[in-house]
Amino acid sequence: MPAPPAPDRDCGRCLRLAAFREEHRASEPDWHNAPVPSFGSLDARLLIVGLAPGLRGANRTGRPFTGDFAGDLLYATLGQFGFARGAYAAAPGDGLTLHDCRITNAVRCVPPQNRPKAAEIAACRGFLEAEIAAMSGLRAILALGQVAHGAVLRALGLRSGAFRFAHGAVHRLDDGRRLFDSYHCSRLNTNTGRLTPQMFADVFAAIRAAPD
């Protein structure tokens, strides 16, 4: 299966993000500091969509959700439900593999303060559209946070008003696929109790329990 188009290393679609990237290339030359590619097979039935790479996580390591707290919770939960195998060691060379699961982001480059602008989300939409279109066996999409939820709906050509974001919500789409919602697995959300590990696990239990 051919890989969907992805932004090149020096993508200039978003001037603010490109400038931020160049700042960190200068200050941290050993970091990835480029658009972060998706992780996992295109044959997977589950696609997880995050917001954007974390500055000291995926922007540093070059693998989604790798190297920060969000990855600690995400990959532990993926392992718990059989979507990941191997030991997660917060580095792309740790040998961890995904099974029937692929991970991407609504925005491929790290944004300042972890907050992409609407125009930046729109600029990356074509990559998410291509990602979804390339996954012929896709049956479920998990949106981590409201921004990812909206990005998925726009990539599918659906109105956000018809599918309201809520943690734990399951939306049956017209083509039979399902969109699952979760609060983002960020340290902020877990530290404040907005998202607990059990709440996060419950979302994956629902994904596993959903019929094809």
PyMOL commands that set and color helices and strands:
alter all, ss='L'
color gray80, all
select helices_A, chain A and resi 15-27+58-61+69-80+112-114+118-123+125-134+146-155+160-162+187-191+197-209
alter helices_A, ss='H'
color red, helices_A
select strands_A, chain A and resi 39-40+46-50+84-85+97-98+101-105+140-144+170-172+178-182
alter strands_A, ss='S'
color yellow, strands_A
deselect
rebuild
show_as cartoon
